[in-house]
């Protein structure tokens, strides 16, 4: 894969570059500020980008804003956002266009190389990759009411794992279910959420967006 790494801390950026290249991928661009990130996204158009939320010049959310701007200009451009803390708004904004190819990981997850690279590959393929800690916080902050109330406890569990970006096969392993059983739960879940038949990736993204928007 052709990958952009945008991170203002040199040691972390260098570590990410070394990890990515050691796994056989190509780092086509690096950036250390929000404006540099946006320029690199526009010119390099990488297969996937790893972008820190907080970057110079103001250390607020320049990285996220650069990613969102680039995705508006280049629909579906895959981006994996890194953050020091769980911010529910960031997760919702990333998924708002419903096109997939987005991820949100806490920086501490980067120290698990397999999880990080798996997330990169899923995002590059047009899927989603949400950090389990993000999902846990969204669950704990949930409020009653809305379409999700129609889901069973098992369907809630399936949707939570889907939000992390897991495939039906991986969800089945986590919940000790067959892949066909997971498929039945997802079909029922899509129906209860009013998500009409479409390509599977888009339906999954729309289901996850419904899930995140209900957790305010």
CORWODA-V409665 format. One record per run of one state. SS is the DSSP state (h for helix, s for strand, l for the rest). FROM is the first residue (numbers start at 1). TO is the last residue. If there is no record, write none. Layout:
<<SS & FROM & TO> <SS & FROM & TO>>
//
This chain:
<<l & 1 & 1> <s & 2 & 6> <l & 7 & 9> <h & 10 & 22> <l & 23 & 25> <s & 26 & 31> <l & 32 & 32> <s & 33 & 33> <h & 34 & 44> <l & 45 & 47> <s & 48 & 52> <l & 53 & 55> <s & 56 & 56> <l & 57 & 61> <h & 62 & 73> <l & 74 & 78> <s & 79 & 83> <l & 84 & 87> <h & 88 & 95> <l & 96 & 101> <s & 102 & 106> <h & 107 & 111> <l & 112 & 112> <h & 113 & 124> <l & 125 & 127> <s & 128 & 130> <l & 131 & 131> <h & 132 & 140> <l & 141 & 146> <h & 147 & 150> <l & 151 & 152> <h & 153 & 164> <l & 165 & 167> <h & 168 & 175> <l & 176 & 178> <h & 179 & 192> <l & 193 & 199> <h & 200 & 213> <l & 214 & 216>>
//
